[in-house]
Amino acid sequence: MAHFQYGADAVYTGMLDMSMRKKSAMTFDDLKAGIDFVHANGKRIYLAFNIFSHNSDMPKLQEAADNIQKLGPDGLIISDPAVFMFMKNALPDMPLHVSTQANVCSWGTVKFWEQQGAKMCVLGREVSFPELLEIREKCPDIKLEMFVHGAMCISYSGRCLLSNFMTGRGANQGNCAQSCRWNYKVHAKIDGKMVPVGDASDEAVFYLEEEQRPGQFLPIAETERGSYIMSSKDMCLLPKLPELMEANVECWKIEGRNKAEYYVAVTARAYRAAIDAYMADPENFDATPYMEELMTLQHRDYTLGFFEGVPDGGAQTYETTKSDSDWRTIGIVTSIHEDGLIMELRNQVIRGDEIQLLSPMRFEPYTIPLTKVIDSRNGQAVEKLAAGHEKSILLPWDILPENASALFPELTVARKKIN
C-alpha cells in the first residue's frame, strides 16, 4: 500500500515457484488478499510469471493457470515463449505482458510479440533513448514499459550464470544470489605459488577469491582499479524525465523487489512529484529537488545506464557496494492512537533526534524534534530505543503539526540524518 499512498498506479508481484521472486514468502492466500486489496483501492496489480522454463516446469502450467484464474490479476508478465503460448490458450482473456527478461531491445522484437498477442512489452534495460524513440515510432499500437530506476545487472537483462556457478542458485529461475555484488580479492600466481599482486610479473596468472570463500580461486584478468569488477551503479533516469515524457511510454517501472517500505515510498514519491511538476510547468522543470530525495536512499550511486548508449566504465563501482547516503529510515506509522501516532521502528532513535516525516499530502518533509522518546508498549519515556520485534514509539500530538492524523496516515515513513 505504501507504493500507492506515495503515487504509484500499479504494482507487480510474483507467482509462487514460477517467477523471478522465489525468495517471496507469499502464499496463494496472501496473493489473493493482496490482489483484492489493490483492486478495492482502484489500482492495478500484475503477476510476474517470468522464469525460463525447463521440462520439469511444463506439467505445472495448467495448475498455475487455474490459480491465476482464481487470483484475478490485471495481467501476467512472461518471458518464456512456451509459457506465453500456454497462457494465451489457457487464459484467453488475461492480458499478457512480455518481461524484461525476454530482452526486448528492437522494434522487430516488439512487433513479434505484438503479433503473438502481447498487450505490453517491458523493454530491456539495454535500450538507448534513440532506440526507444524508433521503437515507439514503428510500434504505435502496443503499450511499452521501461525501467527508470533500480539495480542494473552485469549480464544481459539478468541472463546470468554466475550465481549458478558459485552457489547453485539459478539466476534465471528466480533465485539469484547476486554474486556480482560480492567483494573479491585479487591474487597472482607465479610458478605454482600465490604471491601478492604487487609482486606479480608479466608471467603471472591472476585469480579472484571471494571473501566468504577463502581458498577458492577463480582465474581472472583484471587491472589495478579494484575488485568490485561486476557491480553496476543503480539506474536513475529522473534527470532525463523531460525526454521520457515526450517519448510516450505508457509505463515507467521502478524496481521494488526485496525493498523496504522507505525505498518504495521515496522512489514512488519522487517520480510522482517530478511528473506532476513537469506536467504543470514543463518549461521550468528542475529535477534537483527530486534527485535530492532519491539520494536519501541506500543505493550504489546512480547511472543513466544505456540511456545515452553503451555505458563506459563510469557506470560501474569498483571500490564498494555500500551506500554513502547520510539518511536512514527510522520507522513507519502503523496506527493512530488517541495520544498520537504509533511508529514502528526500523532503526534506533535517541531523545534529541530530529526526524523527518514524509507526508503523502505534500512533497516537502516535516521535521520533528524528538523532545521525548516514548515506548508505545508501556508509555514510558526513555533516552533511546532500538529497533526490534514490534518495538514502536509514540509520537505525541504536541510535537506534531496541526492536523497530523490526516497528514500522516498509516504507512507514512520517517527518516533521520546520521551525519
HUWO-V575514 format. One record per backbone hydrogen bond with DSSP energy under -0.5 kcal/mol. NH is the residue of the N-H (numbers start at 1). CO is the residue of the C=O. If there is no record, write none. Layout:
NH_CO, NH_CO
//
This chain:
5_1, 6_2, 7_4, 8_3, 11_44, 13_46, 15_48, 18_15, 19_15, 22_174, 24_21, 31_27, 32_28, 33_29, 34_30, 35_31, 36_32, 37_33, 38_34, 39_35, 40_36, 41_37, 41_38, 42_39, 43_38, 44_9, 46_11, 47_75, 48_13, 48_46, 49_77, 51_18, 52_172, 53_51, 57_54, 58_54, 58_55, 59_55, 60_57, 61_58, 64_60, 65_61, 66_62, 67_63, 68_64, 69_65, 70_66, 71_67, 72_68, 74_45, 76_95, 77_47, 78_76, 78_97, 84_80, 85_81, 86_82, 87_83, 88_84, 89_85, 90_86, 91_87, 94_91, 95_93, 97_76, 98_120, 99_78, 99_97, 102_99, 103_100, 105_103, 110_106, 111_107, 112_108, 113_109, 114_110, 115_111, 116_112, 117_113, 117_114, 118_113, 119_96, 120_96, 121_143, 122_98, 123_121, 123_145, 124_104, 127_124, 129_307, 132_128, 133_129, 134_130, 135_131, 136_132, 137_133, 138_134, 139_135, 142_139, 143_119, 145_121, 146_251, 148_253, 149_253, 150_235, 156_159, 157_155, 158_155, 159_156, 160_158, 165_161, 166_162, 167_163, 168_163, 168_164, 169_163, 170_168, 171_169, 173_170, 174_171, 175_170, 181_178, 182_179, 184_182, 185_209, 187_207, 188_195, 189_205, 190_193, 193_190, 195_188, 199_196, 200_197, 204_201, 205_189, 207_187, 208_218, 209_185, 211_183, 213_210, 216_213, 217_215, 218_208, 218_216, 219_217, 220_206, 222_220, 226_223, 227_318, 228_318, 229_227, 231_228, 232_230, 233_315, 234_301, 235_150, 236_303, 237_148, 240_237, 241_238, 244_240, 245_241, 246_242, 247_243, 247_244, 248_245, 249_244, 250_144, 251_144, 253_146, 255_149, 259_256, 264_260, 265_261, 266_262, 267_263, 268_264, 269_265, 270_266, 271_267, 272_268, 273_269, 274_270, 275_271, 276_272, 277_273, 278_274, 279_275, 280_276, 281_277, 284_281, 285_282, 290_287, 291_287, 292_288, 293_289, 294_290, 295_291, 296_293, 297_294, 299_297, 303_234, 306_125, 307_304, 309_306, 315_312, 316_313, 317_231, 328_416, 330_414, 331_414, 332_344, 333_412, 334_342, 335_342, 337_335, 337_340, 340_337, 341_395, 342_335, 343_341, 343_393, 344_332, 344_342, 345_391, 346_330, 347_330, 349_385, 351_383, 352_370, 353_350, 355_353, 355_368, 356_415, 357_355, 357_366, 358_413, 359_357, 360_407, 361_407, 362_359, 366_357, 367_365, 368_355, 368_366, 370_353, 371_369, 373_382, 374_372, 374_394, 375_373, 375_380, 376_374, 376_392, 378_375, 379_375, 380_375, 382_373, 385_349, 391_388, 392_390, 393_343, 394_374, 395_341, 395_393, 396_394, 397_339, 399_396, 400_397, 404_401, 406_403, 407_403, 408_404, 411_333, 412_409, 413_358, 414_331, 415_356, 416_328, 418_326, 419_326
//
